[in-house]
Amino acid sequence: MSVLLHAVALVVALLVFDPTERSRTELVDIEMAPLPPEVEALPAEVARPPEQDTAAQPDDTTAANTVPGPGEIVVDAGVDAPAPPDAPPDAAIDAPRKRRPDAAVDAGEPLIAEADAGVVDDGGVVAIEGDGGTGDAMVVAVAPGAGSGSAGSGAGVGEGSGSGALAHETGSGSGVPGATNEPAVEGAPTTAGTAANLLAYFPAGHTVTALIRFDRLRGTEWAAQTERLLRPMPDYVVLFGPTDAGIANKLDTLVISSPRPRDAAATTLVAHTRLGRSELRDFLGAAATVSWSAAKGGLLGRRAPSQIPNDKRVFLSPFKGWFLLAQPGDLGGLMTAARGELDAVEATGKLPPWLAGIRKIEAEAGDPRGPALVLTLRLGGERVELGDNDFGLGVKSFATPDRVSLAMELVKQGWLVRGNMRFTSDAAAAEFVTAAEAAKQRIADSRTLQLAIGKAPARVVANLAFRRTGPRVSYTTSVSIADARLILQVAAQQLDTYFGPAP
């Protein structure tokens, strides 16, 4: 009986504590894409008026040349040092003090606002060719490394856009706990990323915004591949040097936004990091000298002259765990000197509306799970005439969206892709869906077309599904591990060609 009991105990132990269960490796067919998600209805886009921006002028409640108190330090920013040419003017000595309420740390909804009149969209988006369809957009999601406006103009387009001018966009709220906070048309809540519009979080005139959640790529093959795409870009080389900086292990989230993607000095960067202030200063100052000081906007870093022409951007860490590289014109009076210790100082001045709400951009990727890559592009919304050069697709002309967003969620078997396109009219959206469905069927029926566009794009196209809601179209597809690897390889080659090989 004792032997029998021991035998039973051994069997139970093996069933419950079998070490092979812990170490067993699950095989995944890398050629097989995951089932694409169900295409969802889009929530209504609601434009809200912008809050009045008082941050464009310096907040003069504290003199700009305040002498640091006991225990406070200012690095390379002496009281008598001349102000740089791009610094905002100090308040006049006899100017009356005006009290303005400081912005709350979590103030502001996602920036959903009307644009200032007269803002002109500027510049196109660097196209990545070779692998069409949704796979292209995935690659471009980590590609924008270009930049900002002329000296002193801020990231907005046109004179006087400066700080706080908001994009003529509406935000989706699509990422708040994995679903939109607006009711979806015809049904269920919208999955994070489906209705995303990242342009709504930045000043007017931005045409491309990409969000990368490195915290969701960390520990996977995709973290290194994503950083490999960024390395040849001018901002990466200037900020982090010629070698791999390991930003995937230092940044949880990186946002790249620009009104002119071909101008490397126009980019605004926003990042969420777990680095402490001392580590952050070392990280950002590794490739070039940065003079750090306390300012009304938090920790301010003035960079040594950049290798990029007309690059006047500065570092600012308005909150612990967050920093940005931005145009002085987009920061209003936040560069004005203030009291504070470098390791503790946070923003005390009135924040421009875009900056007050910037931390909420992470919600577009959902919580606790959702897409690792989100991208929004402003396009022309023009009609494309193919004529006889329709590549056998049977589509002679079609309408294009004026804005497109894409979100990619990493799953065990590959990537789930969701997104939306906005057209100039209901008719244009309906025409596009009809043309896209026709082209999809042509490709499915033609081995020649599949070989012509490549296996990876053909499989991405085969998984596409569309759903129209007025002038907007939501779409979904999926990408296998093997196809994603191929697409990233092609993207890396083209970025090397465009910017020069990665160091």
C-alpha positions as CSV (number, residue, x, y, z in Angstrom):
1,M,0.0,0.0,0.0
2,S,2.8,2.4,0.9
3,V,4.4,1.8,-2.5
4,L,1.0,2.4,-4.2
5,L,0.6,5.7,-2.3
6,H,4.0,6.9,-3.2
7,A,3.4,6.0,-6.9
8,V,0.1,8.0,-6.9
9,A,1.9,10.9,-5.2
10,L,4.6,10.8,-7.8
11,V,2.1,10.8,-10.7
12,V,0.3,13.8,-9.2
13,A,3.5,15.6,-8.7
14,L,4.5,15.0,-12.3
15,L,1.2,16.2,-13.5
16,V,1.2,19.3,-11.4
17,F,4.8,20.2,-11.3
18,D,6.1,18.7,-14.6
19,P,9.2,20.8,-15.4
20,T,8.7,20.1,-19.1
21,E,5.5,22.1,-19.1
22,R,7.5,25.2,-18.0
23,S,10.3,24.7,-20.6
24,R,8.3,23.4,-23.5
25,T,8.7,25.5,-26.6
26,E,5.6,26.1,-28.6
27,L,6.2,25.9,-32.3
28,V,4.7,28.6,-34.5
29,D,4.4,28.5,-38.3
30,I,6.1,31.8,-39.2
31,E,4.6,31.6,-42.7
32,M,1.0,31.6,-41.4
33,A,-0.5,34.9,-40.5
34,P,-2.8,35.2,-37.5
35,L,-6.5,35.4,-38.3
36,P,-7.2,39.1,-39.1
37,P,-9.4,40.9,-36.5
38,E,-13.0,41.7,-37.3
39,V,-13.3,45.1,-39.0
40,E,-15.2,47.5,-36.7
41,A,-17.4,50.5,-37.0
42,L,-15.8,53.9,-36.3
43,P,-16.9,56.3,-33.6
44,A,-18.0,59.7,-34.6
45,E,-15.3,62.3,-34.8
46,V,-16.2,65.3,-32.6
47,A,-14.3,68.6,-33.0
48,R,-14.1,70.7,-29.8
49,P,-12.9,74.3,-29.7
50,P,-9.3,74.8,-28.6
51,E,-8.7,76.1,-25.1
52,Q,-7.4,79.6,-25.1
53,D,-3.7,79.6,-25.2
54,T,-2.0,81.9,-22.8
55,A,1.3,80.0,-23.1
56,A,2.4,81.7,-26.2
57,Q,3.6,84.6,-24.1
58,P,6.1,84.2,-21.2
59,D,4.5,83.7,-17.8
60,D,5.9,86.7,-16.0
61,T,4.9,85.7,-12.4
62,T,8.6,84.9,-11.8
63,A,11.5,87.0,-13.1
64,A,13.5,85.3,-15.8
65,N,16.8,85.9,-14.1
66,T,15.8,84.5,-10.7
67,V,18.9,83.7,-8.6
68,P,18.9,80.0,-7.5
69,G,18.1,79.4,-3.8
70,P,20.1,77.3,-1.4
71,G,20.7,73.8,-2.6
72,E,19.6,74.7,-6.2
73,I,21.9,74.5,-9.1
74,V,21.9,75.8,-12.7
75,V,24.3,74.2,-15.2
76,D,25.8,76.4,-17.9
77,A,23.1,79.0,-17.5
78,G,24.5,81.9,-15.5
79,V,22.3,84.7,-14.5
80,D,24.2,87.2,-16.5
81,A,24.6,84.9,-19.6
82,P,23.2,86.4,-22.7
83,A,20.0,84.8,-23.9
84,P,20.2,82.7,-27.0
85,P,18.6,84.3,-30.1
86,D,15.6,82.0,-30.1
87,A,14.7,82.6,-26.4
88,P,11.4,84.3,-25.7
89,P,11.7,87.9,-24.4
90,D,11.9,88.5,-20.7
91,A,9.1,90.3,-19.0
92,A,9.7,94.1,-18.6
93,I,11.0,95.1,-15.2
94,D,8.0,97.3,-14.5
95,A,5.5,95.0,-16.1
96,P,2.5,94.3,-13.8
97,R,2.3,90.8,-12.6
98,K,-0.5,88.7,-14.0
99,R,-1.5,85.6,-12.3
100,R,-2.4,82.7,-14.6
101,P,-3.5,79.3,-13.2
102,D,-0.9,76.6,-13.8
103,A,-2.0,73.7,-15.9
104,A,-2.8,70.6,-13.9
105,V,-0.4,67.7,-14.6
106,D,-3.1,65.7,-16.2
107,A,-5.1,68.6,-17.6
108,G,-6.8,68.5,-20.9
109,E,-8.5,66.0,-23.1
110,P,-6.7,64.6,-26.2
111,L,-6.3,67.6,-28.3
112,I,-9.4,67.8,-30.5
113,A,-9.6,71.3,-32.0
114,E,-10.1,73.5,-34.9
115,A,-7.0,74.9,-36.6
116,D,-6.0,78.5,-36.8
117,A,-7.2,79.9,-40.1
118,G,-4.7,80.0,-42.8
119,V,-2.6,77.0,-41.9
120,V,-1.2,75.4,-44.9
121,D,-0.2,71.8,-45.0
122,D,3.4,71.5,-46.0
123,G,5.4,68.7,-47.4
124,G,4.8,65.1,-48.3
125,V,5.7,61.9,-46.6
126,V,8.7,59.8,-47.5
127,A,7.3,56.8,-49.2
128,I,8.7,53.3,-48.7
129,E,8.3,51.5,-51.9
130,G,8.5,47.8,-52.8
131,D,6.0,46.2,-50.5
132,G,2.6,47.8,-50.9
133,G,-0.5,47.5,-49.0
134,T,-0.7,47.5,-45.2
135,G,2.8,46.2,-44.8
136,D,4.2,49.4,-46.2
137,A,2.5,51.4,-43.5
138,M,3.8,49.2,-40.8
139,V,7.3,50.0,-42.0
140,V,6.7,53.7,-42.3
141,A,5.3,53.7,-38.8
142,V,8.9,53.7,-37.5
143,A,10.4,55.6,-40.3
144,P,9.8,59.3,-40.0
145,G,13.0,60.8,-38.8
146,A,12.7,64.2,-40.4
147,G,11.7,67.5,-39.2
148,S,10.6,71.0,-38.2
149,G,10.2,74.6,-39.1
150,S,12.4,77.5,-39.9
151,A,14.3,79.3,-37.2
152,G,12.0,80.5,-34.4
153,S,8.8,79.5,-36.2
154,G,7.9,76.5,-34.2
155,A,6.6,73.3,-35.7
156,G,3.4,75.0,-37.0
157,V,3.4,76.1,-40.5
158,G,3.3,79.8,-41.3
159,E,4.1,82.9,-39.4
160,G,2.7,83.2,-35.9
161,S,1.7,79.6,-35.6
162,G,4.1,79.2,-32.7
163,S,3.1,77.3,-29.6
164,G,-0.3,76.0,-28.9
165,A,-1.7,76.3,-32.4
166,L,-3.5,73.0,-32.7
167,A,-3.9,70.7,-35.7
168,H,-7.2,70.8,-37.6
169,E,-7.9,67.4,-36.5
170,T,-10.2,65.4,-34.2
171,G,-9.0,62.9,-31.7
172,S,-10.5,59.5,-31.3
173,G,-10.0,58.6,-27.7
174,S,-9.6,55.2,-29.2
175,G,-7.1,54.0,-26.7
176,V,-8.8,54.6,-23.4
177,P,-8.7,51.1,-21.7
178,G,-8.6,49.4,-25.1
179,A,-11.7,50.9,-26.5
180,T,-13.0,54.3,-27.6
181,N,-14.7,56.6,-25.1
182,E,-17.1,57.6,-27.9
183,P,-20.0,55.3,-28.9
184,A,-19.2,53.3,-32.0
185,V,-21.5,53.7,-35.0
186,E,-23.6,50.6,-35.3
187,G,-22.2,48.7,-32.5
188,A,-19.4,47.6,-30.2
189,P,-16.6,49.7,-28.7
190,T,-13.7,50.3,-31.0
191,T,-10.4,48.4,-30.4
192,A,-7.4,50.6,-29.5
193,G,-5.8,52.0,-32.6
194,T,-8.7,51.5,-35.0
195,A,-9.9,55.1,-34.8
196,A,-6.5,56.7,-33.9
197,N,-5.5,60.1,-35.1
198,L,-2.2,61.0,-33.6
199,L,-2.0,64.4,-35.4
200,A,-4.5,65.8,-33.0
201,Y,-1.9,65.8,-30.3
202,F,0.6,68.2,-32.0
203,P,0.7,71.8,-33.2
204,A,-1.0,72.8,-36.4
205,G,0.6,71.7,-39.7
206,H,2.0,68.4,-38.7
207,T,1.6,65.8,-41.4
208,V,3.0,62.6,-39.9
209,T,3.1,61.2,-36.4
210,A,4.3,57.8,-35.4
211,L,4.1,56.2,-31.9
212,I,6.3,53.2,-31.0
213,R,5.7,51.3,-27.8
214,F,9.1,49.8,-27.1
215,D,7.8,48.4,-23.8
216,R,5.7,46.1,-26.0
217,L,8.6,45.1,-28.3
218,R,11.2,44.7,-25.6
219,G,12.4,41.1,-25.4
220,T,11.3,40.3,-28.9
221,E,13.1,40.3,-32.2
222,W,11.1,43.3,-33.3
223,A,12.8,45.7,-30.8
224,A,16.2,45.4,-32.5
225,Q,14.6,45.5,-36.0
226,T,12.7,48.7,-35.2
227,E,15.8,50.4,-33.8
228,R,17.7,49.3,-36.9
229,L,15.1,51.2,-39.0
230,L,15.7,54.3,-37.0
231,R,19.5,54.3,-37.0
232,P,20.2,55.8,-40.4
233,M,17.9,58.8,-39.7
234,P,19.5,62.2,-39.0
235,D,17.9,62.6,-35.5
236,Y,19.1,59.2,-34.3
237,V,22.7,59.9,-35.4
238,V,22.8,63.5,-34.0
239,L,21.1,62.6,-30.7
240,F,22.6,59.1,-30.0
241,G,25.7,58.9,-32.0
242,P,26.9,56.5,-34.8
243,T,26.4,53.3,-32.8
244,D,23.4,51.4,-31.5
245,A,22.2,53.4,-28.5
246,G,19.9,50.7,-27.2
247,I,16.9,53.0,-27.1
248,A,14.5,50.0,-27.0
249,N,15.8,49.3,-23.5
250,K,15.8,53.0,-22.4
251,L,12.5,54.3,-23.7
252,D,9.0,52.8,-23.1
253,T,7.4,55.0,-25.7
254,L,8.8,57.2,-28.5
255,V,6.6,59.5,-30.6
256,I,8.0,61.2,-33.8
257,S,6.0,64.0,-35.4
258,S,6.7,66.5,-38.2
259,P,5.1,69.1,-40.4
260,R,7.8,68.5,-43.1
261,P,9.2,65.0,-43.0
262,R,12.0,65.8,-45.5
263,D,13.4,68.6,-43.2
264,A,15.4,66.9,-40.4
265,A,15.3,70.1,-38.2
266,A,11.5,70.0,-38.1
267,T,10.9,66.8,-36.1
268,T,9.3,66.9,-32.7
269,L,10.2,64.0,-30.5
270,V,8.4,62.9,-27.3
271,A,9.5,60.0,-25.2
272,H,8.4,58.2,-22.0
273,T,11.2,56.7,-20.1
274,R,12.0,55.0,-16.8
275,L,15.4,56.7,-16.6
276,G,15.9,59.0,-13.7
277,R,16.9,62.6,-14.3
278,S,20.6,62.1,-13.9
279,E,20.5,59.0,-16.2
280,L,18.4,61.0,-18.7
281,R,20.9,63.8,-18.8
282,D,23.8,61.4,-19.4
283,F,21.8,59.6,-22.1
284,L,20.8,62.7,-24.0
285,G,24.3,64.3,-23.6
286,A,26.2,61.2,-24.7
287,A,26.7,62.3,-28.4
288,A,26.8,66.1,-28.0
289,T,27.2,68.7,-25.3
290,V,23.9,69.8,-23.6
291,S,23.7,72.7,-21.1
292,W,21.0,71.8,-18.5
293,S,19.1,74.3,-16.4
294,A,15.8,74.7,-14.5
295,A,13.1,76.5,-16.4
296,K,9.4,77.2,-16.1
297,G,8.8,74.2,-18.4
298,G,10.8,71.9,-16.2
299,L,14.3,70.5,-17.0
300,L,15.6,72.5,-20.0
301,G,18.5,71.3,-22.2
302,R,20.1,73.6,-24.7
303,R,22.1,71.6,-27.2
304,A,25.5,72.5,-28.8
305,P,25.2,73.6,-32.5
306,S,23.7,70.7,-34.4
307,Q,25.0,69.0,-37.5
308,I,21.5,69.6,-39.0
309,P,21.2,73.0,-40.6
310,N,18.8,75.4,-38.9
311,D,18.3,73.1,-36.0
312,K,17.3,75.2,-33.0
313,R,15.4,72.5,-31.0
314,V,15.8,72.1,-27.3
315,F,15.3,69.3,-24.8
316,L,12.6,69.8,-22.2
317,S,11.5,67.4,-19.5
318,P,8.2,69.0,-18.1
319,F,7.4,65.9,-16.1
320,K,9.5,63.2,-14.5
321,G,9.7,60.2,-16.9
322,W,9.0,62.3,-20.0
323,F,11.1,64.5,-22.3
324,L,10.8,66.1,-25.7
325,L,12.9,67.6,-28.4
326,A,10.9,70.6,-29.7
327,Q,11.0,73.9,-31.4
328,P,11.3,76.9,-29.0
329,G,8.3,78.5,-30.8
330,D,6.1,75.6,-29.7
331,L,7.1,76.0,-26.0
332,G,5.9,79.5,-25.4
333,G,7.5,80.9,-22.2
334,L,8.5,77.5,-20.8
335,M,12.2,78.2,-21.6
336,T,12.3,81.1,-19.1
337,A,14.7,80.4,-16.2
338,A,13.2,79.3,-12.9
339,R,14.2,78.0,-9.5
340,G,14.6,74.3,-9.1
341,E,17.0,71.3,-8.7
342,L,17.7,69.5,-11.9
343,D,16.7,66.2,-10.6
344,A,13.4,67.4,-9.3
345,V,12.2,70.4,-11.3
346,E,8.9,70.1,-13.2
347,A,6.8,72.5,-15.3
348,T,5.3,75.3,-13.3
349,G,4.4,77.6,-16.2
350,K,1.2,77.5,-18.2
351,L,1.6,74.7,-20.7
352,P,0.6,75.0,-24.4
353,P,-2.5,72.9,-25.0
354,W,-0.6,70.4,-27.1
355,L,1.9,69.8,-24.4
356,A,-0.6,69.7,-21.6
357,G,-2.3,66.7,-23.2
358,I,0.7,65.0,-24.7
359,R,1.0,62.2,-22.2
360,K,-2.5,61.0,-23.1
361,I,-1.1,60.0,-26.5
362,E,-0.1,56.7,-25.0
363,A,-3.7,55.8,-24.5
364,E,-4.2,55.6,-28.3
365,A,-2.3,52.3,-28.0
366,G,-4.6,51.0,-25.3
367,D,-4.0,49.6,-21.8
368,P,-2.9,47.1,-20.7
369,R,-2.6,45.6,-24.2
370,G,-2.9,47.0,-27.7
371,P,-0.8,48.1,-30.7
372,A,3.0,48.5,-30.4
373,L,3.1,50.8,-33.5
374,V,0.6,53.5,-34.4
375,L,0.9,55.9,-37.3
376,T,-1.1,58.8,-38.7
377,L,-0.4,60.4,-42.1
378,R,-2.0,63.5,-43.6
379,L,-2.3,62.9,-47.4
380,G,-3.6,65.0,-50.3
381,G,-7.0,63.4,-50.7
382,E,-6.5,63.7,-54.5
383,R,-7.7,61.4,-57.2
384,V,-5.2,59.1,-58.8
385,E,-5.6,58.5,-62.5
386,L,-4.0,55.2,-63.7
387,G,-5.5,55.0,-67.2
388,D,-4.0,52.1,-69.0
389,N,-1.3,51.8,-66.4
390,D,-3.5,49.9,-64.0
391,F,-1.2,47.0,-63.6
392,G,-4.0,44.6,-64.6
393,L,-6.1,45.5,-61.5
394,G,-9.0,46.8,-63.5
395,V,-9.1,50.1,-61.7
396,K,-8.5,53.1,-63.9
397,S,-8.9,55.8,-61.2
398,F,-9.7,56.0,-57.6
399,A,-10.0,58.5,-54.7
400,T,-7.3,58.6,-52.0
401,P,-7.8,59.5,-48.4
402,D,-6.8,62.9,-46.9
403,R,-5.7,61.1,-43.7
404,V,-4.8,57.5,-42.9
405,S,-4.0,55.9,-39.6
406,L,-2.6,52.4,-38.9
407,A,-2.0,50.4,-35.7
408,M,-0.1,47.1,-35.4
409,E,-0.5,44.8,-32.5
410,L,2.1,42.1,-31.9
411,V,0.6,38.6,-31.2
412,K,2.2,35.2,-30.9
413,Q,1.8,34.4,-34.6
414,G,2.6,37.8,-36.1
415,W,0.9,41.1,-36.3
416,L,-2.8,42.3,-36.3
417,V,-3.3,45.4,-38.3
418,R,-6.2,47.9,-37.7
419,G,-6.7,51.5,-38.9
420,N,-8.9,54.1,-40.5
421,M,-8.9,56.3,-43.6
422,R,-10.7,59.6,-43.9
423,F,-11.9,60.8,-47.3
424,T,-13.2,64.2,-48.5
425,S,-16.8,62.9,-48.9
426,D,-19.0,59.8,-48.4
427,A,-18.9,59.2,-52.2
428,A,-15.1,59.2,-52.3
429,A,-15.0,56.7,-49.4
430,A,-17.5,54.4,-51.1
431,E,-15.7,54.6,-54.4
432,F,-12.4,53.7,-52.7
433,V,-13.9,50.6,-51.0
434,T,-15.4,49.4,-54.2
435,A,-12.1,49.9,-56.1
436,A,-10.1,48.2,-53.3
437,E,-12.4,45.2,-53.1
438,A,-12.2,44.8,-56.9
439,A,-8.4,45.0,-56.9
440,K,-8.2,42.5,-54.0
441,Q,-10.3,40.0,-56.0
442,R,-8.1,40.5,-59.1
443,I,-5.0,39.8,-57.1
444,A,-6.6,36.7,-55.5
445,D,-7.5,35.4,-59.0
446,S,-4.2,36.1,-60.7
447,R,-1.0,34.2,-60.0
448,T,0.8,36.7,-62.2
449,L,-0.3,39.7,-60.1
450,Q,0.7,37.9,-56.9
451,L,4.2,37.3,-58.3
452,A,4.4,40.8,-59.5
453,I,3.7,42.5,-56.2
454,G,5.4,39.9,-54.1
455,K,4.3,37.1,-51.8
456,A,4.3,39.2,-48.6
457,P,2.1,42.1,-49.9
458,A,-0.2,39.6,-51.7
459,R,-0.9,37.8,-48.4
460,V,-1.5,41.1,-46.6
461,V,-3.9,42.2,-49.3
462,A,-5.7,38.8,-49.2
463,N,-6.5,39.4,-45.5
464,L,-7.8,43.0,-45.9
465,A,-11.3,43.9,-44.9
466,F,-13.1,47.2,-45.0
467,R,-16.1,48.9,-43.3
468,R,-17.3,52.4,-44.3
469,T,-18.8,54.9,-41.8
470,G,-19.7,58.0,-43.8
471,P,-16.6,59.6,-45.2
472,R,-14.3,57.3,-43.1
473,V,-13.3,53.7,-43.7
474,S,-11.9,51.3,-41.1
475,Y,-9.8,48.4,-42.2
476,T,-8.1,45.3,-40.9
477,T,-5.6,42.7,-42.0
478,S,-2.8,40.6,-40.5
479,V,0.9,39.9,-41.3
480,S,2.8,36.7,-40.6
481,I,6.2,36.6,-38.8
482,A,8.0,35.7,-42.1
483,D,6.2,38.4,-44.1
484,A,6.9,41.1,-41.4
485,R,10.6,40.2,-41.4
486,L,10.8,40.5,-45.2
487,I,9.0,43.8,-45.2
488,L,11.3,45.2,-42.5
489,Q,14.4,44.1,-44.5
490,V,13.1,45.9,-47.6
491,A,12.3,49.0,-45.5
492,A,15.8,49.0,-44.0
493,Q,17.4,48.8,-47.4
494,Q,15.3,51.7,-48.7
495,L,16.0,53.8,-45.6
496,D,19.7,53.2,-46.1
497,T,19.4,54.3,-49.6
498,Y,17.5,57.5,-48.6
499,F,19.5,58.5,-45.6
500,G,22.8,56.6,-46.1
501,P,23.7,53.3,-44.6
502,A,23.2,52.8,-40.8
503,P,26.6,53.1,-39.0
